[in-house]
């Protein structure tokens, strides 16, 4: 699965890890994350991410 990088702070979303603190289970593809999810580091929305 593709990793995605926040263009603001550089956080890498790794689908193998997910984002447990935000309720995103490991194995969740970036495309399947809820639209209201935000970067856990800087708070921007999904539109500010690009493939890593």
Secondary structure, DSSP 8 states (H G I E B T S, - for coil): ---EEETTT--EE-TTT-BGGGTB-TT--GGGS-TT-B-TTT--BGGGEEE-
